[in-house]
Amino acid sequence: SIDLLKSKPITKVYDGTTAVILNKDNYVLSGVAEGDDVSLAFTEGAFNSADVKKANKVTLKGLSLVGSDAGKYKLTDTKLECKGEITARPITVTADIVMMTKGTIEPKLTYQLSEPIIEGNEIIGSLARTAGNDVGEYAVTRGTLDFGTNYEVTFVDGKLIISNFTLTELSDSTTSINVSGYFKFFACSFKSRSRSACGTRR
């Protein structure tokens, strides 16, 4: 017969499905002689929900014994219901460092994920930043960004840098070198696509 370890429900990290993985830590086969190679297998298994907050039960069907000594034993039941638990999926959200020139339109605050969110999930809300419009650095925080209860989020702050520098594209026809970046001064040997006047010192 099969005895479940009640202190160890069948668990997994959220993956958007009800699929079950059964480990030997999840059950005890009573009556099996010590040293015999016998374990439990199944043909159908599912959590009652794919969501972290709703999943609390696992149903296994088509139970059988496998292993080199499985032929010595016979199961009394081929169906089993037990406790189940799906834990939140860890994900790291890292806010980007973005730059802008003072007095220009503020850029969109963006971020990177340690892994893509699972299909069917939705990210709502947006990042926020410390208030201010003077030249300087401003912390970019999580704001209202929400991934739902299926994720355990670790957030890494970013920065918004406001400067007096201008986003400029520079090109040198002789070397075919193109440079794009934030410049306050640039050399006359480059032809600038910005509106800044040439002739300033670097």
N, C-alpha and C positions, 0 to 999 in steps of 0.2 A: 504494500500500500504506500501512498504518498503522504508525507507530512510536510506542511509548509513552515518555514521559519517566519513566524509572525513578526519578528522584529526587523526583518529584512524584506520589505515588499519588492516586487519587480520594478526596477527603475530604469530610466534613461534620460538623457539630455534632450530637450525639445528639438525635434527635427521636422515638424510639420506633418507627421504621419502618426498612425496608430500602431505601427509595426512593433513587434515584441522581440527582444533578444533575451533568451533564457540562459542564466548562468547557474552553475552548481551551487552557488551560495544562496540561491533562492528557494531551495527545497531539500528535503531529506527523504530518501527512499528507505523506509523502515523494512527490516527483514533481510536486507542485503548483507552477506557475509563480508567481514573486513578484508580488504585487498581485492575484492572482485571488481572488475571493470564494467560498471553499469551506470548509465546516465539516462536522462529523460529527453525525449524529442517530441515534436508536435508537428501537425500538418497545417493547422490554422491557429493564429493567435493575434489578439488585438487589445489595445487599451480601449476603454469606453469613450475616450475623447482624445483628440490630438493636442488639446490646449492644457497648459500648465495648471490652471485653476480648476478645471473640470475633471481631469484624469484622476481616478481613484480606484479603478478596478481593471483587472486583466482577465480575459477569458481565453483558455487554451482548449483546443479540440484536436482530435486525432492523436491522442497521446500514445507513445510507444517507448519501449526500452531499446537502447542501443549500447554497443560496446561488446567486447569479446566474450563476456560472461552473461550477456542479456538473455540467452536461450535458457538459462537456469531458472528464470523468474517470469511471472505473469502479472500484469497490472490488473487491479480490481476495477478501475474506471478509466475511461478514455477521454473524459472531459473534466476540466478543473477551472474554478473561479477563485481568484485571490486578489490581494491588495496590489495596487499599482500606483506609481508616482512618476510624474514627468517633471524634471527640474528645469528652471529657466536657462536659456542658452547664453553663455557669456559672450559679450561683444564689446569691443573697444571703439569708441568714437573720438577721433582726433580732429579738433578744429584747425583749419589752415591758418597760416600767417598771410594776411593780405595787406596791400599797401594802397595808399591813395594820396593824391596831391591836395593840399589844403584848398578848400573852396570848390572842389569838383564834386561830381555826383558820387555818392558813397557806393563802393562795390558790394556785391552780394557776399554774405558770410557763408563760407563753404566748409565741408568737413570730409574726412576719409573714414571708411569702415574697415575693421580688421578682417571682415569677411562679408559677403553680400547677405542681405536678409533673405529669409526663405520665402519662396514664391507664395503669394497670397497674403503676406503680411504687409502692413502699411506703416510708414513713418509719418507722423503728424507734428505740427509745430515748427519752430524755427530757432536758430541761435540768437543770442543777444550779445550786446557789448556794453562796456562801461561808457557812460555818457561823457560827451566832450567833443569839441571840434578844433581845439588848438593843436599845434604840432606836438607830437608825442606818441606814446604807445598805450593802447587800450586793450584790456583783457576781453577776449571773446569767450563767452560762457555757454552753457547748455541751453539756457533760456527755457522755452516751452517744448523743446524737442522730446518726443515721446515715442518709444518703440513698443509699448504695450507690455503686458505681464508675462509674455513668453520669452522675454530677454532680460538679462541682468547686465546693465550698461555700466561700463567704466568710461568716464569722460575725461579727456585731456584738453585743457584750455588752449586756445590759440591767441593770436594778436591781430589787432588792426593798427597799422602804423600810418600816422598822418605826418606828411613831411612837406617841405617847400620845393622838393624836387619834382620834376616833370617826367612822365612816362614818354620816352623819346626813342625813335628808331634812327640809328646811324648807319650809314653805308659808305664804303670806300670803293670807288670804281676801279682803282688800280689793283687792289688785292682781292676784290669781291668779298670783302668781309662785311657782314651785317651784324649789328649789335642792337639789342633792344633792352631797355632798362630805365631806371629812374636816375636822371642826371640833372645837376644844377649848372655845371659848366662842361663844355665839350670843345674839342679842338676844331680849328677851321679846315683841317685837311679832310674832315668828314662832311658829307652832305646830309644835313638833317631834314627829316620829314616833319619835324615839329615847327611851331611858329616862332621859336626862340631865335634871336638874332645871332649870326655867326660872328666871330671876332672876339668872343670872351675867352678868358684863360681857363684851362682845365683845373 
